[in-house]
Amino acid sequence: MTTESKPPTAAAYRNLATATVGFTLTFWAWDLIAPIASWYGDRLELSSFQQSLLVAVPVLVGSVGRIPAGALTDRYGAKLMFPLVSALTIIPVLLLIVVKDSYGLLLVVAFLLGLGGTTFAIGIPLVNSWFPPEKRGLALGVFGMGMGGVALSGYFTPRIAEHGENLPFIVVAVALAAYAVLAALLITDRPDRPVPTESLGTRLRSAGRLRVTWELSALYAIGFGGIVAFGVYLPTYLKTWYELDPTDAGTKAAGFALVTVVFRPIGGWLSDRVHPALVTAVALGTVALLAIVQAFDPPLNPGGTTALLIMAAGLGTASGSVFALVSQVTPQAKVGSVTGIVGAMGGLGGFLPPLVMGAIYSSKGSYSIGFMLLSDLALAGCVYAYGRMRGIRPDGGEPTPEATKVTAGRP
């Protein structure tokens, strides 16, 4: 039996648990603005587009920042990167207290807040290195549940703010500080992990030359990008279109995020048993269908709620299955670099939709066009995943003549 095929150790589960907690907390910090964006909008008299831009900026920075974060994790390890990034995220969280009355300064701090979104590219190579190929889909799906930080933010941030407008930022800052200490003590890099010797630029170019990197990036931009877009914009959508108060809108948005969290490990678990491309195709096909339903503006109860929750299940499943495929077709030494690029594209997939939805609503007074665009993208991803990715080889090469399940993690 090779080292790769041995059962996961206690250290593997300890690192998975610690990384998931950190991912959850930093994602809460990353999403701090979105649940109270309408509060900023009323306070500063912002237009729909200005409000959309404010919630989208951290998404952009957190997405692009995953590229260097992933490559640096390949080189220096998660034991250094996780506590460091968690500690640095405290700075913009506390600065939100200082700049709350200036839209320009809020945008600057929102830019810095994007740092919290980079931990995804730190945790994936850590978890991937500790688990054998046949267990990686589920393990990565469990780690991906950390995106539930968006749900925590949506539910708790506006409620905590009712007891003091600065209190949410103080609570998150304290939690991040405690976690940074915990991560420094508990996270360990696998002793035999391959450490690249090439420069950062060389490693990123090498990962960028793999065709599969960009194919997976496109699929992840639809799946995870959809999650991020809904996570940051759904409170605004529910408040604007269905006239919910900010707390109720945040609660329902948290419910949407919770469903994506639950279904992400299900996507990974299914991908350990069925080709992840098939899982992705079915999930995105479901999203495409329900986006059309929502485009016709059904009443929130039960039609709109049902459509949104089923879309959440599809997006969560797809985000888990795509990264199960990443772990299968990427050499271990390049997982961080490829993860950074794919994760960045996923985050960027969540950057544009809030801006588009805000612009469409400002122009047309309706969100229907935005949901039809989501349906088109999801359908395109469904067709590509089924038609191209089913036969992808573990080395990222051309599909085999007959699509069979990928032999996970083998050269």
Long-range contacts (C-beta under 8 A, 24 or more apart in sequence): 3-192, 4-132, 4-133, 4-409, 5-132, 5-133, 5-134, 6-132, 7-132, 8-130, 8-131, 8-132, 8-135, 8-139, 9-130, 11-130, 11-188, 12-130, 12-131, 12-139, 14-186, 14-188, 15-78, 15-126, 15-127, 15-130, 15-186, 15-187, 15-188, 16-127, 16-130, 16-131, 16-139, 16-142, 16-143, 18-82, 18-182, 18-183, 18-186, 18-187, 19-78, 19-82, 19-122, 19-123, 19-126, 19-127, 19-143, 19-146, 19-187, 20-123, 20-142, 20-143, 20-145, 20-146, 21-146, 21-179, 21-182, 22-82, 22-86, 22-119, 22-123, 22-146, 22-179, 22-183, 23-119, 23-120, 23-123, 23-143, 23-146, 23-147, 23-149, 24-145, 24-146, 24-147, 24-148, 24-149, 24-152, 25-86, 25-149, 25-172, 25-175, 25-176, 25-179, 26-85, 26-86, 26-89, 26-116, 26-117, 26-119, 26-149, 26-176, 27-116, 27-117, 27-119, 27-146, 27-147, 27-148, 27-149, 27-150, 27-153, 28-149, 28-150, 28-152, 28-153, 28-157, 28-172, 28-175, 29-89, 29-92, 29-93, 29-113, 29-116, 29-149, 29-172, 29-176, 30-58, 30-59, 30-62, 30-89, 30-113, 30-114, 30-116, 30-117, 30-149, 30-150, 31-58, 31-149, 31-150, 31-153, 31-154, 31-231, 31-232, 32-93, 32-96, 32-113, 32-153, 32-157, 32-168, 32-169, 32-172, 33-58, 33-96, 33-106, 33-110, 33-113, 34-150, 34-153, 34-154, 34-231, 34-232, 34-233, 34-235, 34-236, 35-153, 35-154, 35-157, 35-158, 35-235, 35-246, 35-250, 35-253, 36-157, 36-158, 36-161, 36-168, 36-246, 37-235, 37-236, 38-235, 38-236, 38-239, 38-246, 38-249, 39-158, 39-161, 39-246, 40-100, 40-103, 40-106, 43-100, 43-101, 44-101, 44-103, 44-106, 46-103, 47-362, 48-236, 48-240, 48-358, 48-361, 48-362, 49-355, 49-358, 49-359, 49-362, 50-103, 51-236, 51-358, 52-233, 52-236, 52-354, 52-355, 52-357, 52-358, 52-359, 53-107, 53-355, 53-358, 54-103, 54-106, 54-107, 54-110, 55-110, 55-232, 55-233, 55-236, 55-354, 56-232, 56-351, 56-352, 56-354, 56-355, 57-107, 57-110, 57-111, 57-114, 58-110, 58-111, 58-113, 58-114, 58-116, 58-117, 59-114, 59-117, 59-228, 59-232, 59-347, 59-348, 59-350, 59-351, 59-354, 60-114, 60-347, 60-348, 60-351, 61-110, 61-111, 61-112, 61-113, 61-114, 61-115, 61-117, 62-113, 62-114, 62-115, 62-116, 62-117, 62-118, 62-347, 63-114, 63-117, 63-343, 63-344, 63-345, 63-346, 63-347, 63-348, 63-350, 63-351, 64-114, 64-344, 64-347, 64-348, 65-114, 65-115, 65-117, 65-118, 65-344, 66-117, 66-118, 66-120, 66-121, 66-339, 66-340, 66-341, 66-343, 66-344, 66-347, 67-121, 67-204, 67-340, 67-341, 67-344, 68-200, 68-340, 69-118, 69-119, 69-121, 69-122, 69-340, 70-121, 70-122, 70-124, 70-125, 70-336, 70-337, 70-338, 70-339, 70-340, 70-341, 70-343, 71-200, 71-203, 71-204, 71-336, 71-337, 71-340, 72-200, 72-336, 73-121, 73-122, 73-125, 73-126, 73-336, 74-125, 74-195, 74-196, 74-203, 74-333, 74-334, 74-335, 74-336, 74-337, 75-195, 75-196, 75-200, 75-203, 77-126, 77-189, 77-193, 77-195, 78-122, 78-123, 78-125, 78-126, 78-187, 78-189, 79-183, 79-184, 79-187, 79-188, 79-189, 81-122, 82-119, 82-122, 82-123, 82-126, 82-183, 82-187, 83-179, 83-180, 83-181, 83-183, 83-184, 83-187, 84-180, 85-115, 85-116, 85-118, 85-119, 85-122, 86-119, 86-176, 86-179, 86-180, 86-183, 87-176, 87-177, 87-180, 88-115, 89-113, 89-115, 89-116, 89-176, 90-173, 90-176, 90-177, 90-180, 92-116, 93-169, 93-172, 93-173, 93-176, 94-169, 94-170, 94-173, 96-169, 97-166, 97-169, 97-170, 100-165, 117-347, 120-146, 120-147, 120-339, 120-343, 121-336, 121-339, 121-340, 121-343, 121-344, 124-323, 124-326, 124-327, 124-335, 124-336, 124-339, 124-343, 125-335, 125-336, 125-339, 126-187, 126-189, 128-327, 128-332, 128-335, 129-189, 129-190, 129-193, 129-332, 129-335, 130-190, 132-409, 133-327, 133-328, 133-408, 133-409, 133-410, 134-272, 134-408, 135-272, 136-268, 136-272, 136-324, 136-327, 136-328, 136-408, 136-409, 137-268, 137-269, 137-270, 137-271, 137-272, 137-276, 137-320, 137-321, 137-324, 137-327, 137-408, 138-265, 138-268, 138-269, 138-272, 139-268, 140-268, 140-320, 140-323, 140-324, 140-327, 141-264, 141-265, 141-266, 141-267, 141-268, 141-269, 141-320, 141-323, 141-324, 142-265, 142-268, 144-261, 144-264, 144-265, 144-268, 144-319, 144-320, 144-323, 145-261, 145-262, 145-264, 145-265, 147-224, 147-227, 147-231, 147-257, 147-260, 147-261, 147-264, 147-319, 148-257, 148-258, 148-261, 150-227, 150-228, 150-231, 150-232, 150-254, 150-257, 151-254, 151-255, 151-256, 151-257, 151-258, 151-261, 152-254, 153-254, 154-231, 154-234, 154-235, 154-250, 154-251, 154-253, 154-254, 154-257, 155-250, 155-251, 155-254, 157-250, 158-246, 158-247, 158-250, 159-247, 159-250, 162-247, 193-332, 194-332, 194-333, 195-333, 196-333, 196-334, 203-334, 203-337, 204-337, 204-340, 204-341, 206-334, 206-337, 207-334, 207-337, 207-338, 207-340, 207-341, 208-341, 210-330, 210-334, 210-338, 210-396, 211-396, 212-329, 212-330, 212-392, 212-396, 213-338, 213-341, 213-342, 213-396, 214-345, 215-384, 215-388, 215-389, 215-392, 216-322, 216-325, 216-326, 216-338, 216-342, 217-341, 217-342, 217-344, 217-345, 217-346, 218-345, 218-381, 218-384, 219-280, 219-284, 219-318, 219-322, 219-381, 219-384, 219-385, 219-389, 220-319, 220-322, 220-323, 220-342, 220-343, 220-345, 220-346, 220-349, 221-345, 221-346, 221-348, 221-349, 222-284, 222-287, 222-318, 222-349, 222-377, 222-378, 222-380, 222-381, 223-280, 223-283, 223-284, 223-315, 223-318, 223-319, 223-321, 223-322, 223-346, 223-381, 224-315, 224-318, 224-319, 224-322, 224-343, 224-346, 224-347, 224-349, 224-350, 225-345, 225-346, 225-347, 225-348, 225-349, 225-350, 225-351, 225-353, 226-287, 226-311, 226-315, 226-349, 226-350, 226-353, 226-374, 226-378, 227-257, 227-260, 227-312, 227-315, 227-316, 227-319, 227-350, 228-346, 228-347, 228-349, 228-350, 228-351, 229-349, 229-350, 229-352, 229-353, 229-354, 229-357, 230-256, 230-257, 230-308, 230-311, 230-312, 230-315, 231-256, 231-257, 231-350, 232-350, 232-354, 233-353, 233-354, 233-357, 233-358, 234-308, 236-354, 236-358, 237-357, 237-367, 238-300, 240-361, 241-297, 241-367, 242-300, 242-304, 252-305, 255-309, 256-308, 256-309, 256-312, 257-312, 259-309, 259-312, 259-313, 259-316, 260-312, 260-313, 260-315, 260-316, 260-319, 261-316, 262-316, 263-312, 263-313, 263-314, 263-315, 263-316, 263-317, 263-320, 264-316, 264-317, 264-319, 264-320, 265-320, 266-316, 266-317, 266-320, 267-316, 267-317, 267-318, 267-319, 267-320, 267-321, 267-324, 268-320, 268-321, 268-323, 268-324, 269-320, 270-317, 270-321, 271-320, 271-321, 271-324, 271-325, 272-324, 274-405, 275-390, 275-403, 275-404, 275-405, 275-406, 276-321, 276-322, 276-324, 276-325, 276-328, 276-406, 277-321, 277-325, 277-385, 277-386, 277-389, 277-390, 277-392, 277-403, 278-385, 278-386, 278-390, 279-317, 279-318, 279-321, 279-324, 280-318, 280-321, 280-322, 280-325, 280-381, 280-382, 280-385, 280-389, 281-381, 281-382, 281-383, 281-385, 281-386, 282-317, 282-382, 283-313, 283-314, 283-315, 283-317, 283-318, 283-321, 284-314, 284-318, 284-378, 284-379, 284-381, 284-382, 284-385, 285-378, 285-379, 285-382, 286-310, 286-311, 286-313, 286-314, 287-311, 287-314, 287-315, 287-318, 287-374, 287-375, 287-378, 288-374, 288-375, 288-376, 288-378, 288-379, 288-382, 289-375, 290-314, 291-371, 291-372, 291-374, 291-375, 291-378, 292-371, 292-372, 292-375, 294-371, 295-367, 295-368, 295-369, 295-371, 295-372, 295-375, 296-368, 297-366, 297-367, 297-368, 314-378, 318-381, 319-346, 325-389, 325-392, 325-406, 327-408, 327-409, 328-394, 328-406, 328-407, 328-408, 328-409, 329-392, 329-393, 329-394, 329-395, 329-396, 329-406, 330-396, 331-411, 332-409
